[in-house]
Amino acid sequence: MDDHLAMDPPILKESTYFHDPTMQLKVIKRDPEIPYRIHGHEFHELVVIQSGRGITYTNEVEYSVGECSVFYVPPGALHGYKELDHLVLYNIIWGDRLIKKQTFDLEKLPGFTSIFAATEVVMMHLTPSQFTELIPIIQLLEKECDDLSYGSGSRIAAYAYLLEVFVTLSRIFDQTPNSANRTARLLWDIFAHMDKHLDQPITTEELTTIAAMSSSTLNRTFKRATGLSPIEFHIHKRIAKACTLIQQRGLSMAQVGEACGFTDPNYFSRQFRKVMGMSPKQYQRIFTSRFA
């Protein structure tokens, strides 16, 4: 057993995070998250991974997480973080007394009980379109939590956005077949493999070996979980890396393409346009003019 597992895990207290006992709601952005030994909380925690990758673990199991991963940690459950690579996430935390389920009939909401009444960590992996729907709500929730000036209505707005997060995730969970939720976990090793190889193409054959699936099963399962085929998803991630390199400036388009595994500049330009709706040069000009 690891030494850090043998120690009594720390329990994070509500009083540390909720300075106003009447407002038990907070959004914390970790950019980046740092390794953290296994611990528990007195409060509820919803974690939404914006980018990067890493491992969150309990005493029994490890989960590879990355962009579009979402997980709920109930009060008393233990988890930690390790092997992190530029992991950026939102922590939404709330006290046990904040939400009265009977008041809002939340327990009648499809999927709510499956996620937020659990006693162990609940993992989800959203499709890119689902993730795009969720992130603006969280950002608005963060803004209202940070602006709790008296009489501004921010407290009420923050509650409303938290409920919208609950409804959004509950509907996604309820509309995703249980088989897809289970098989999505099998794909996390593939997500990790993709993140390690953003500088080169990958093949379906190497992914089927990792997933222990046939190519047809892998493609069907992956598309159900992400909305894209494995190769399409990897190309999207490589183009996202290209965007980051363009933003950092100093590299030619050919150098950017090569750094993301595109040795043919024309192929790089076609794939960039397909994903971003514009050429790399157009993206560079927009970014440069905006932040010059």
Buried (B, 14 or more C-beta within 10 A) or exposed (E): EEEEBEEEBEEBEBEEBBEEEEBBBBBEBBEEBEEBBBBBBBBBBBBBBBBBBBBBBBEEEBBBBBBBBBBBBBBEBBBBBBBBEEBBBBBBBBBEEBBEBEEBEBEEBEBBBBBBEEEBBBBBBBBBEBBEEBBEBBEBBBBBBEEBEEEEEBBEBBBBBBBBBBBBBBBBBEEBEEEEBEBBBBBBBBBBBBBEBBEEEBEBEEBBEBBEBEBEEBBBBBBBBBBBBBBBBBBBBBBBBBBBBBEEEEBEBEEBBBBBBBEEBEEBBEBBBEBBEEBBEEBBEEBEEEEE
